[in-house]
Structure formats: C-alpha cells, structure tokens
C-alpha cells in the first residue's frame, strides 16, 4: 500500500531484507554533551536546596580543586554554626 511516489508509510509491510533501522548514534543527541547533573547550574541549585547532594555532585564535577575545597569548608562552617544556634535555642527555650 505505497503511495504513488513509492514512499513507505508506518505500518506498511516490508520484507526483512528491506527494513532499515536507525543507528543508535542518530538517536543520541550529542554523545559528548554534559549530563544534566554535571551542569554548573544544577550543582549550585543542589548546593543551595539540598546541600549533601550538591557536595557530592560538586566533587564529581570538573570544577577546580581549590573551588571544591573552599565551598566544602564554607558549608562545613555553616552547618557548625547552624548546629550551635539550634543548641542555644533549645537551651533558651528549656530555661
């Protein structure tokens, strides 16, 4: 059931030897492109909203080691102060 110009339509029967398949390379958009979780935007997004995931993504990324260390130290200091502030608030509310 081909059209008058001999084009195949989806669902038309073809013999096994006449079938053509898409190559896997044509399905993948760009094999060299970064994954979404390697993108700087998403790393910073997770560092702000869900910092443990952001730290893991940051250390697995191609960021410079000095930047990774500085961001990790800043986050560790922030967690330390947040923990101490919560303990101080609990002591104030208990007394």
Biotite code that builds the C-alpha atoms (Angstrom):
import biotite.structure as struc

atoms = struc.array([
    struc.Atom([0.000, 0.000, 0.000], chain_id="A", res_id=1, res_name="UNK", atom_name="CA", element="C"),
    struc.Atom([2.536, 2.554, -1.024], chain_id="A", res_id=2, res_name="UNK", atom_name="CA", element="C"),
    struc.Atom([1.683, 6.000, -2.279], chain_id="A", res_id=3, res_name="UNK", atom_name="CA", element="C"),
    struc.Atom([2.053, 6.790, -5.937], chain_id="A", res_id=4, res_name="UNK", atom_name="CA", element="C"),
    struc.Atom([5.601, 8.091, -5.312], chain_id="A", res_id=5, res_name="UNK", atom_name="CA", element="C"),
    struc.Atom([6.695, 4.760, -3.664], chain_id="A", res_id=6, res_name="UNK", atom_name="CA", element="C"),
    struc.Atom([7.238, 6.158, -0.171], chain_id="A", res_id=7, res_name="UNK", atom_name="CA", element="C"),
    struc.Atom([6.763, 3.790, 2.723], chain_id="A", res_id=8, res_name="UNK", atom_name="CA", element="C"),
    struc.Atom([4.299, 4.661, 5.437], chain_id="A", res_id=9, res_name="UNK", atom_name="CA", element="C"),
    struc.Atom([4.390, 3.472, 9.048], chain_id="A", res_id=10, res_name="UNK", atom_name="CA", element="C"),
    struc.Atom([2.614, 0.151, 9.220], chain_id="A", res_id=11, res_name="UNK", atom_name="CA", element="C"),
    struc.Atom([3.354, -0.849, 5.636], chain_id="A", res_id=12, res_name="UNK", atom_name="CA", element="C"),
    struc.Atom([4.702, -4.360, 5.371], chain_id="A", res_id=13, res_name="UNK", atom_name="CA", element="C"),
    struc.Atom([8.348, -4.679, 4.394], chain_id="A", res_id=14, res_name="UNK", atom_name="CA", element="C"),
    struc.Atom([10.459, -7.725, 3.850], chain_id="A", res_id=15, res_name="UNK", atom_name="CA", element="C"),
    struc.Atom([13.156, -8.328, 6.435], chain_id="A", res_id=16, res_name="UNK", atom_name="CA", element="C"),
    struc.Atom([15.920, -7.556, 3.935], chain_id="A", res_id=17, res_name="UNK", atom_name="CA", element="C"),
    struc.Atom([14.301, -4.206, 3.087], chain_id="A", res_id=18, res_name="UNK", atom_name="CA", element="C"),
    struc.Atom([13.939, -2.949, 6.654], chain_id="A", res_id=19, res_name="UNK", atom_name="CA", element="C"),
    struc.Atom([16.109, -0.078, 7.771], chain_id="A", res_id=20, res_name="UNK", atom_name="CA", element="C"),
    struc.Atom([16.870, 0.703, 11.377], chain_id="A", res_id=21, res_name="UNK", atom_name="CA", element="C"),
    struc.Atom([18.038, 3.898, 12.958], chain_id="A", res_id=22, res_name="UNK", atom_name="CA", element="C"),
    struc.Atom([21.526, 3.736, 14.229], chain_id="A", res_id=23, res_name="UNK", atom_name="CA", element="C"),
    struc.Atom([21.916, 4.257, 17.971], chain_id="A", res_id=24, res_name="UNK", atom_name="CA", element="C"),
    struc.Atom([24.212, 7.181, 17.191], chain_id="A", res_id=25, res_name="UNK", atom_name="CA", element="C"),
    struc.Atom([21.409, 9.042, 15.437], chain_id="A", res_id=26, res_name="UNK", atom_name="CA", element="C"),
    struc.Atom([19.078, 8.593, 18.415], chain_id="A", res_id=27, res_name="UNK", atom_name="CA", element="C"),
    struc.Atom([21.516, 10.065, 20.940], chain_id="A", res_id=28, res_name="UNK", atom_name="CA", element="C"),
    struc.Atom([21.623, 13.825, 20.512], chain_id="A", res_id=29, res_name="UNK", atom_name="CA", element="C"),
    struc.Atom([25.252, 14.564, 21.361], chain_id="A", res_id=30, res_name="UNK", atom_name="CA", element="C"),
    struc.Atom([27.361, 11.846, 22.964], chain_id="A", res_id=31, res_name="UNK", atom_name="CA", element="C"),
    struc.Atom([29.978, 14.367, 24.130], chain_id="A", res_id=32, res_name="UNK", atom_name="CA", element="C"),
    struc.Atom([27.495, 16.656, 25.882], chain_id="A", res_id=33, res_name="UNK", atom_name="CA", element="C"),
    struc.Atom([27.468, 17.009, 29.663], chain_id="A", res_id=34, res_name="UNK", atom_name="CA", element="C"),
    struc.Atom([24.831, 15.202, 31.645], chain_id="A", res_id=35, res_name="UNK", atom_name="CA", element="C"),
    struc.Atom([22.270, 17.407, 33.391], chain_id="A", res_id=36, res_name="UNK", atom_name="CA", element="C"),
    struc.Atom([23.781, 16.703, 36.807], chain_id="A", res_id=37, res_name="UNK", atom_name="CA", element="C"),
    struc.Atom([27.230, 17.836, 35.610], chain_id="A", res_id=38, res_name="UNK", atom_name="CA", element="C"),
    struc.Atom([25.915, 21.264, 34.659], chain_id="A", res_id=39, res_name="UNK", atom_name="CA", element="C"),
    struc.Atom([27.070, 24.093, 36.956], chain_id="A", res_id=40, res_name="UNK", atom_name="CA", element="C"),
    struc.Atom([23.525, 25.431, 37.340], chain_id="A", res_id=41, res_name="UNK", atom_name="CA", element="C"),
    struc.Atom([22.242, 22.157, 38.800], chain_id="A", res_id=42, res_name="UNK", atom_name="CA", element="C"),
    struc.Atom([25.249, 21.743, 41.074], chain_id="A", res_id=43, res_name="UNK", atom_name="CA", element="C"),
    struc.Atom([24.691, 25.196, 42.575], chain_id="A", res_id=44, res_name="UNK", atom_name="CA", element="C"),
    struc.Atom([20.938, 24.544, 42.736], chain_id="A", res_id=45, res_name="UNK", atom_name="CA", element="C"),
    struc.Atom([21.516, 21.403, 44.806], chain_id="A", res_id=46, res_name="UNK", atom_name="CA", element="C"),
    struc.Atom([24.181, 23.106, 46.940], chain_id="A", res_id=47, res_name="UNK", atom_name="CA", element="C"),
    struc.Atom([21.583, 25.687, 47.962], chain_id="A", res_id=48, res_name="UNK", atom_name="CA", element="C"),
    struc.Atom([18.496, 23.499, 48.335], chain_id="A", res_id=49, res_name="UNK", atom_name="CA", element="C"),
    struc.Atom([19.850, 20.048, 49.186], chain_id="A", res_id=50, res_name="UNK", atom_name="CA", element="C"),
    struc.Atom([23.470, 20.596, 50.156], chain_id="A", res_id=51, res_name="UNK", atom_name="CA", element="C"),
    struc.Atom([24.571, 16.952, 50.696], chain_id="A", res_id=52, res_name="UNK", atom_name="CA", element="C"),
    struc.Atom([23.617, 16.090, 47.120], chain_id="A", res_id=53, res_name="UNK", atom_name="CA", element="C"),
    struc.Atom([25.223, 19.314, 45.899], chain_id="A", res_id=54, res_name="UNK", atom_name="CA", element="C"),
    struc.Atom([28.506, 18.485, 47.644], chain_id="A", res_id=55, res_name="UNK", atom_name="CA", element="C"),
    struc.Atom([28.631, 15.035, 46.034], chain_id="A", res_id=56, res_name="UNK", atom_name="CA", element="C"),
    struc.Atom([27.825, 16.454, 42.598], chain_id="A", res_id=57, res_name="UNK", atom_name="CA", element="C"),
    struc.Atom([30.389, 19.216, 43.088], chain_id="A", res_id=58, res_name="UNK", atom_name="CA", element="C"),
    struc.Atom([33.174, 16.774, 43.975], chain_id="A", res_id=59, res_name="UNK", atom_name="CA", element="C"),
    struc.Atom([32.310, 14.563, 40.995], chain_id="A", res_id=60, res_name="UNK", atom_name="CA", element="C"),
    struc.Atom([32.335, 17.525, 38.596], chain_id="A", res_id=61, res_name="UNK", atom_name="CA", element="C"),
    struc.Atom([35.241, 19.058, 36.710], chain_id="A", res_id=62, res_name="UNK", atom_name="CA", element="C"),
    struc.Atom([35.438, 22.114, 38.977], chain_id="A", res_id=63, res_name="UNK", atom_name="CA", element="C"),
    struc.Atom([38.882, 23.208, 40.147], chain_id="A", res_id=64, res_name="UNK", atom_name="CA", element="C"),
    struc.Atom([40.013, 21.531, 43.390], chain_id="A", res_id=65, res_name="UNK", atom_name="CA", element="C"),
    struc.Atom([40.516, 24.872, 45.162], chain_id="A", res_id=66, res_name="UNK", atom_name="CA", element="C"),
    struc.Atom([36.896, 25.852, 44.495], chain_id="A", res_id=67, res_name="UNK", atom_name="CA", element="C"),
    struc.Atom([35.695, 22.481, 45.771], chain_id="A", res_id=68, res_name="UNK", atom_name="CA", element="C"),
    struc.Atom([37.700, 22.855, 48.991], chain_id="A", res_id=69, res_name="UNK", atom_name="CA", element="C"),
    struc.Atom([36.538, 26.429, 49.619], chain_id="A", res_id=70, res_name="UNK", atom_name="CA", element="C"),
    struc.Atom([32.866, 25.567, 49.055], chain_id="A", res_id=71, res_name="UNK", atom_name="CA", element="C"),
    struc.Atom([33.166, 22.476, 51.267], chain_id="A", res_id=72, res_name="UNK", atom_name="CA", element="C"),
    struc.Atom([34.787, 24.476, 54.099], chain_id="A", res_id=73, res_name="UNK", atom_name="CA", element="C"),
    struc.Atom([32.147, 27.217, 53.858], chain_id="A", res_id=74, res_name="UNK", atom_name="CA", element="C"),
    struc.Atom([29.363, 24.630, 54.017], chain_id="A", res_id=75, res_name="UNK", atom_name="CA", element="C"),
    struc.Atom([31.015, 22.875, 56.968], chain_id="A", res_id=76, res_name="UNK", atom_name="CA", element="C"),
    struc.Atom([31.261, 26.195, 58.854], chain_id="A", res_id=77, res_name="UNK", atom_name="CA", element="C"),
    struc.Atom([27.625, 26.981, 58.080], chain_id="A", res_id=78, res_name="UNK", atom_name="CA", element="C"),
    struc.Atom([26.496, 23.562, 59.348], chain_id="A", res_id=79, res_name="UNK", atom_name="CA", element="C"),
    struc.Atom([28.595, 24.020, 62.503], chain_id="A", res_id=80, res_name="UNK", atom_name="CA", element="C"),
    struc.Atom([27.058, 27.421, 63.270], chain_id="A", res_id=81, res_name="UNK", atom_name="CA", element="C"),
    struc.Atom([23.536, 26.198, 62.487], chain_id="A", res_id=82, res_name="UNK", atom_name="CA", element="C"),
    struc.Atom([24.004, 23.271, 64.874], chain_id="A", res_id=83, res_name="UNK", atom_name="CA", element="C"),
    struc.Atom([25.326, 25.532, 67.647], chain_id="A", res_id=84, res_name="UNK", atom_name="CA", element="C"),
    struc.Atom([22.490, 28.018, 67.131], chain_id="A", res_id=85, res_name="UNK", atom_name="CA", element="C"),
    struc.Atom([19.905, 25.255, 67.392], chain_id="A", res_id=86, res_name="UNK", atom_name="CA", element="C"),
    struc.Atom([21.512, 24.024, 70.637], chain_id="A", res_id=87, res_name="UNK", atom_name="CA", element="C"),
    struc.Atom([21.482, 27.567, 72.039], chain_id="A", res_id=88, res_name="UNK", atom_name="CA", element="C"),
    struc.Atom([17.836, 27.997, 71.066], chain_id="A", res_id=89, res_name="UNK", atom_name="CA", element="C"),
    struc.Atom([16.947, 24.720, 72.788], chain_id="A", res_id=90, res_name="UNK", atom_name="CA", element="C"),
    struc.Atom([18.722, 25.788, 75.971], chain_id="A", res_id=91, res_name="UNK", atom_name="CA", element="C"),
    struc.Atom([16.914, 29.138, 75.959], chain_id="A", res_id=92, res_name="UNK", atom_name="CA", element="C"),
    struc.Atom([13.536, 27.520, 75.456], chain_id="A", res_id=93, res_name="UNK", atom_name="CA", element="C"),
    struc.Atom([14.206, 24.910, 78.179], chain_id="A", res_id=94, res_name="UNK", atom_name="CA", element="C"),
    struc.Atom([15.006, 27.534, 80.834], chain_id="A", res_id=95, res_name="UNK", atom_name="CA", element="C"),
])
